[in-house]
Amino acid sequence: GTYEIYKIASESPLQFISEDAGQYNIPKELSPGSYLVLADCSSQIVNIYPRGDVTLTAHKVNFIPIQPPKPNDKFSIQCLRSDRTRSRQHFSNHFSIAVLSGVREFLVGMVPIQMNLEAGPNQKSKLISYRLSSISVAGQNMSDLQDKFTYFLTPVSEVAPYTESQADGGKMYVLKGQYQVQVNGTSTNIDLAEGEGRVLVPATLKVEVSKNAQLEESAKIKGSPLYVEINGEHFLHLNSTYAVLPGPIKVRLSTAVKPIEIAVKEAESIRLKAKNVIVKLNCAAEDWTCLGSRKVFVFERGKPSQLAESVSDTAVLYFGDNVSVGIEGSRNLRYNLTPLDDQIIKVGYIEVTPTPIHKAGVLTDLVRIEPSNPHVVGTTLDMPLDKMSLIPVPVGSYNLAQFTYFSADGSRRKSTTPIFVGVGEKQSLSITTFLTEKRISTLDISPGTTAN
């Protein structure tokens, strides 16, 4: 091989007036002066005097792969070549270098190493060898993958580690040590011995959702797409197949409050089925004041904790069967879903307008909506007794229930008014509520609305 020679015209600032090349083990004639000699990852300044000879020693450093590399395999060496010129070198798939004597530092496949190559008179050239290890991630029967995947390799022990990427099937040659391998948000740690070759076989993961979920329409209304989140940091498309590494992983639908955890085995094919429900408010097309205007919640049936959350007129994705749906403003009414993959809940409205009055000995305890629809459970929370309430409810039959207290005999009586709500309909009801005289006095009520 060859090395480079630059004649120095000025030290400060460093300036060159000529450049040349020399060949190892063959004397090179030079005119007197100062020169910068550059070899692989190393440099040295020498002074040439008349009739004087200078001998430098270059050591050969070999990095030995465990088998002949293929064109798509990867091995890299990075180093500082010269402090004076601030030049760096990056060798790709170059396994042998010639380095001048001295203390030299290298980044070999992301791992920093330091070599103390002795300098001195009559020093002999040394041959220094490192046996490399290799890692690759190669799938089996992965023709259904969305795209060819890339894996990432990072040394575990370094304070500020570097990361290299490699295409699936391609090897990365590295020094022995501990590394983290990452694919699509999943990771595993490996400990490579010197000269060891390791092949990781990934599994495949696909989260499916029905075409009826109207993913594009939902993304348009929400302003962001529906997706799958892996381990809280990596996002994948729905209905697409991806490579994942074996081990426990957390999968969260973009509408879900919490992830589910699954154990992935090597070469396993995992298919998760996400169900969806769309709560439709009967909005006109492109009516952005209506579309997505109410929050929608999916609950584990009979429990207060939420499984998923989104907005109306978009698909709320969830995992599970025994679930119910609540609509913002429905005040604790919940619609029990069947185990079907796709469900649509159509909505109407109940408008209740109270006329508050005072009547001695009579007091309205509460007013609420109760379902007589077998799919709807719960009751609304207490409604205001002096203000209008507009309540969105799933289409079906309901009762307006009023509870009134009579102080004369201490009794509490319930009266009900049946209501049927159709798609997009607004059923308006006017009711009379009985409040205390003190409460009435605080309200802005026109004269003639109180009674004795």
C-alpha positions in Angstrom: 0.0 0.0 0.0 0.9 3.7 0.0 1.1 6.6 2.5 0.8 10.3 1.9 3.5 13.0 2.2 2.9 16.7 2.5 5.7 19.3 2.7 5.1 21.9 5.3 5.6 25.5 4.3 4.3 27.1 7.5 3.6 25.8 10.9 1.1 28.5 12.0 -1.2 28.4 10.3 -0.3 25.0 8.9 0.3 25.3 5.1 1.5 22.8 2.5 3.4 23.5 -0.7 3.4 20.1 -2.2 2.0 16.6 -1.8 3.4 13.2 -2.7 3.0 9.5 -2.0 5.3 6.8 -0.8 5.1 3.1 -1.0 5.8 1.0 2.1 9.2 -0.7 2.4 10.7 1.4 -0.5 12.9 4.4 0.3 11.5 7.8 -0.8 13.8 10.6 -1.7 12.8 14.0 -0.4 14.3 17.5 -0.4 15.3 18.8 3.0 12.4 20.3 5.0 9.5 19.4 7.3 6.8 16.9 6.2 3.5 15.6 7.5 3.3 11.8 6.9 -0.2 10.3 6.8 -0.9 6.6 7.1 -4.2 4.8 8.1 -5.6 6.4 11.2 -2.3 8.0 12.1 0.2 10.8 11.2 3.6 12.0 12.1 5.7 15.1 11.4 9.3 14.4 10.3 12.2 16.7 9.6 14.5 15.8 6.6 18.1 17.0 6.7 20.7 17.0 4.0 22.1 13.5 3.6 20.0 12.3 6.5 17.7 9.3 6.7 14.4 8.9 8.7 12.8 5.6 9.2 9.1 5.3 10.4 7.4 2.1 11.3 3.9 1.2 10.3 2.2 -1.7 12.0 -0.4 -3.9 10.2 -3.7 -4.3 12.0 -6.0 -7.0 10.7 -9.6 -7.5 11.7 -10.5 -11.1 10.9 -14.2 -12.0 10.0 -15.4 -15.4 10.9 -16.3 -16.1 7.3 -15.8 -14.2 4.0 -18.0 -11.2 4.0 -20.7 -10.8 1.3 -21.4 -7.5 -0.5 -24.3 -6.6 1.7 -22.4 -7.3 5.0 -21.1 -4.3 7.0 -18.0 -3.6 8.9 -16.7 -0.1 9.7 -13.6 1.6 11.2 -13.6 5.3 12.1 -10.6 7.2 13.4 -8.9 10.6 13.7 -6.1 10.6 11.2 -4.4 13.9 12.2 -4.8 16.4 14.9 -3.0 19.1 12.9 -5.4 18.8 9.9 -8.5 17.7 11.8 -9.0 14.9 9.3 -10.9 11.8 10.0 -11.2 8.5 8.2 -14.1 6.1 7.7 -13.3 2.6 6.3 -16.3 0.5 5.2 -15.7 -3.3 4.8 -12.0 -2.7 4.9 -10.4 -5.3 7.2 -6.7 -4.4 7.1 -5.0 -1.1 7.9 -1.4 0.1 8.2 -0.9 2.4 11.3 2.1 4.4 12.3 3.6 3.9 15.8 2.2 5.8 18.7 -1.0 5.8 20.8 -3.9 5.4 18.4 -7.6 5.4 19.0 -10.2 3.7 16.8 -13.9 3.2 16.7 -14.3 -0.4 15.5 -17.9 -1.3 14.6 -19.1 1.3 17.2 -16.7 0.1 20.0 -13.8 2.5 20.9 -10.4 0.8 21.3 -7.0 2.2 22.0 -3.7 0.8 20.7 -0.3 1.7 22.1 2.0 0.9 19.2 5.5 1.3 20.5 7.8 3.8 18.8 11.6 3.8 19.0 14.8 3.1 17.1 15.2 -0.2 15.4 11.5 -0.9 16.1 10.1 -3.8 14.0 6.7 -3.7 12.4 4.1 -5.8 14.2 1.1 -7.7 13.0 -1.9 -7.2 15.3 -5.0 -9.2 14.8 -8.6 -9.0 16.2 -11.1 -11.8 15.6 -14.5 -10.3 14.8 -17.9 -11.6 15.8 -21.0 -11.1 13.7 -24.7 -10.5 14.2 -27.6 -10.7 11.7 -31.4 -10.6 11.9 -32.8 -12.9 9.2 -36.5 -13.8 8.9 -38.0 -17.1 7.7 -41.1 -17.1 5.4 -41.5 -13.4 5.7 -42.8 -12.7 2.2 -45.9 -10.9 3.6 -43.9 -8.2 5.3 -45.0 -4.6 4.6 -41.4 -3.7 3.6 -37.9 -5.0 4.0 -36.9 -4.2 7.6 -33.9 -2.6 9.1 -32.3 -3.6 12.4 -30.1 -1.4 14.6 -27.2 -2.5 16.7 -25.9 -0.5 19.8 -23.2 -1.4 22.3 -24.7 -1.8 25.7 -21.8 -0.8 27.9 -20.8 2.5 26.4 -21.8 5.8 28.1 -22.6 7.5 24.8 -23.1 4.6 22.5 -23.1 4.7 18.7 -25.8 2.9 16.7 -25.4 1.2 13.3 -28.2 0.1 11.0 -28.3 -2.9 8.7 -30.8 -4.4 6.2 -32.5 -7.7 7.1 -30.3 -10.7 6.3 -27.1 -8.7 6.2 -24.4 -9.3 8.8 -22.7 -6.7 10.9 -19.1 -7.6 12.0 -18.2 -6.2 15.4 -15.8 -6.8 18.3 -16.9 -9.1 21.1 -19.1 -7.6 23.8 -22.7 -6.9 24.8 -25.0 -5.3 22.2 -28.7 -4.3 21.9 -30.5 -5.3 18.8 -33.6 -3.3 17.8 -36.3 -4.0 15.2 -39.5 -1.9 14.8 -39.5 -0.8 18.5 -38.7 -4.2 19.9 -35.2 -5.1 21.3 -33.1 -7.8 22.8 -29.6 -7.8 24.4 -27.0 -10.3 23.3 -23.5 -11.1 24.6 -21.2 -12.0 21.7 -18.0 -14.0 22.4 -14.9 -13.5 20.3 -15.4 -15.0 16.9 -19.1 -15.9 17.5 -21.7 -15.6 14.8 -25.3 -15.0 15.9 -28.4 -15.0 13.8 -31.6 -13.7 15.4 -34.9 -15.0 13.8 -37.7 -12.4 14.3 -41.4 -13.1 14.5 -44.0 -11.2 12.5 -46.8 -9.0 13.9 -49.9 -7.8 12.2 -52.7 -5.8 13.9 -55.8 -6.2 11.7 -58.9 -4.0 11.6 -61.9 -4.3 9.4 -62.2 -2.2 6.2 -65.5 -1.0 7.6 -63.5 0.9 10.2 -63.2 3.8 7.7 -59.6 4.5 8.7 -59.0 7.2 6.1 -62.3 9.0 7.1 -61.4 8.8 10.8 -57.9 10.2 10.1 -59.5 13.1 8.2 -61.9 14.0 11.1 -59.3 13.5 13.9 -56.4 15.2 12.0 -54.1 12.2 12.8 -54.0 8.6 11.5 -55.0 5.5 13.5 -51.9 3.4 14.2 -50.3 0.8 16.5 -47.7 1.8 19.1 -45.0 -0.7 20.1 -43.4 -0.4 23.5 -44.4 3.2 23.8 -42.0 4.5 21.2 -42.5 3.0 17.7 -45.5 3.5 15.4 -46.8 0.9 12.9 -49.5 0.9 10.3 -52.7 -1.1 10.8 -53.3 -4.1 8.5 -49.6 -4.3 7.7 -47.1 -7.1 8.7 -43.9 -6.2 10.5 -40.9 -8.0 11.9 -40.5 -8.0 15.7 -37.9 -9.6 18.0 -38.7 -12.3 20.4 -39.6 -11.4 24.0 -42.3 -9.5 25.9 -43.7 -6.5 24.0 -46.4 -3.9 24.7 -48.9 -3.2 21.9 -51.2 -0.2 22.1 -53.8 0.9 19.7 -53.7 4.7 19.1 -57.2 5.1 20.7 -56.4 2.8 23.7 -55.7 4.1 27.1 -53.3 1.3 28.0 -51.3 -1.3 26.1 -51.7 -5.0 26.1 -48.6 -7.2 26.7 -47.8 -10.2 24.6 -44.9 -12.7 24.7 -43.3 -13.1 21.2 -41.5 -16.3 20.2 -38.9 -16.7 17.5 -40.3 -17.2 14.0 -43.9 -16.9 15.4 -46.6 -15.3 13.3 -48.8 -13.1 15.5 -52.2 -11.7 14.3 -54.1 -9.4 16.6 -57.7 -8.5 15.7 -58.7 -5.0 16.7 -62.5 -4.3 16.9 -64.0 -0.9 16.3 -67.1 1.1 17.1 -68.3 4.3 15.5 -70.7 6.6 17.2 -72.5 8.6 14.5 -74.1 11.9 15.3 -76.0 12.1 12.0 -73.7 15.0 10.8 -73.9 16.4 7.3 -70.9 15.7 5.1 -68.0 18.1 5.7 -69.8 19.6 8.7 -66.7 20.1 10.8 -68.6 21.7 13.6 -70.5 18.4 14.1 -68.1 15.7 12.9 -65.9 14.6 15.8 -67.6 17.1 18.2 -68.1 14.7 21.1 -65.8 12.4 22.9 -66.5 8.6 22.9 -65.3 6.2 25.6 -65.0 2.4 25.6 -65.2 0.8 29.0 -64.7 -2.7 30.3 -68.3 -3.7 31.0 -69.3 -3.0 34.6 -66.1 -1.2 35.5 -65.3 2.6 35.6 -61.9 2.3 34.0 -61.6 3.3 30.3 -60.1 1.0 27.7 -60.1 3.4 24.8 -61.1 7.0 23.9 -61.7 8.9 20.7 -64.3 11.2 19.1 -67.7 10.7 17.4 -67.9 9.8 13.7 -64.5 8.0 13.9 -63.5 4.5 14.6 -62.6 3.8 18.3 -60.3 0.8 18.2 -60.1 -1.7 21.1 -59.2 -5.2 22.1 -61.7 -7.4 23.9 -65.3 -8.5 23.9 -67.0 -7.6 27.1 -67.2 -3.8 26.6 -69.6 -0.9 26.7 -69.6 2.6 25.1 -70.2 6.0 26.7 -70.8 9.3 24.9 -69.8 12.7 26.2 -72.9 14.4 27.6 -74.8 11.2 28.1 -74.1 11.4 31.9 -73.3 7.8 32.7 -75.5 5.9 30.1 -73.6 3.1 28.5 -74.3 1.0 25.4 -73.3 -2.7 25.7 -71.5 -3.8 22.6 -71.9 -7.3 21.1 -68.7 -9.3 20.2 -68.9 -8.2 16.5 -65.8 -6.7 14.9 -67.6 -3.7 13.5 -70.4 -1.8 15.2 -72.1 1.5 14.6 -74.1 3.4 17.3 -76.5 5.9 15.9 -77.5 8.8 18.1 -80.4 11.1 18.8 -81.0 13.7 21.5 -83.2 14.3 24.5 -83.8 18.0 25.4 -85.3 18.6 28.8 -86.4 22.1 29.7 -87.4 22.6 33.4 -89.8 25.3 34.7 -88.9 25.7 38.4 -91.5 26.8 40.8 -92.0 26.9 44.6 -94.8 25.0 46.2 -94.9 24.6 49.9 -94.2 21.0 51.1 -93.2 19.8 47.6 -89.6 19.4 46.5 -88.1 17.8 43.4 -85.3 15.4 44.5 -83.9 14.6 41.1 -84.6 14.3 37.3 -82.8 11.7 35.2 -83.0 9.6 32.0 -83.4 5.9 32.4 -83.1 3.4 29.6 -85.8 0.9 28.6 -83.6 -0.3 25.8 -82.0 -3.7 26.6 -78.6 -2.7 25.1 -78.3 0.5 27.3 -77.4 0.3 31.0 -77.1 2.8 33.8 -78.9 6.1 34.3 -77.9 9.6 33.7 -76.5 11.6 36.5 -78.9 14.1 38.2 -79.9 16.7 35.7 -80.1 20.5 36.5 -83.5 21.4 37.9 -83.3 25.0 36.6 -81.5 24.7 33.3 -82.0 23.1 30.0 -80.2 19.8 29.3 -79.4 18.3 25.9 -78.4 14.7 26.2 -77.1 12.6 23.3 -78.3 9.0 23.6 -78.1 5.8 21.4 -81.3 5.4 19.4 -84.0 3.6 21.4 -86.5 3.8 24.2 -86.0 5.7 27.4 -88.0 7.1 30.4 -87.7 10.6 31.9 -87.9 9.9 35.6 -88.8 12.5 38.2 -88.5 12.0 41.9 -90.6 14.3 44.1 -90.6 14.6 47.9 -93.8 15.5 49.9 -93.1 16.8 53.4 -96.7 16.2 54.5 -96.3 12.5 54.7 -92.5 12.2 54.1 -93.1 10.2 50.9 -90.9 10.1 47.8 -92.8 9.5 44.5 -91.5 8.7 41.1 -93.2 9.6 37.8 -92.0 8.6 34.4 -92.5 9.8 30.8 -91.7 7.4 28.0 -89.5 8.7 25.2 -88.4 7.1 21.9 -85.4 8.7 20.2 -84.8 8.0 16.5 -81.7 8.6 14.3 -80.7 12.3 14.5 -84.0 13.2 16.3 -84.3 15.6 19.1 -87.1 14.8 21.5 -87.9 17.9 23.5 -89.7 17.7 26.9 -90.8 20.5 29.2 -91.2 19.6 32.9 -92.1 21.4 36.1 -89.6 21.2 39.0 -90.2 22.2 42.6 -87.5 24.1 44.4 -87.3 25.8 47.8 -88.2 29.4 48.1 -84.7 30.3 48.9 -83.4 28.6 45.7 -86.1 30.2 43.6 -85.1 33.6 44.9 -81.6 33.1 43.4 -82.9 32.3 39.9 -83.6 34.8 37.2 -87.3 33.9 36.7 -90.0 36.0 35.2 -93.0 37.0 37.4 -95.9 34.5 37.7 -93.8 31.3 37.6 -93.9 30.6 41.3 -96.9 29.0 43.0 -98.0 28.7 46.6 
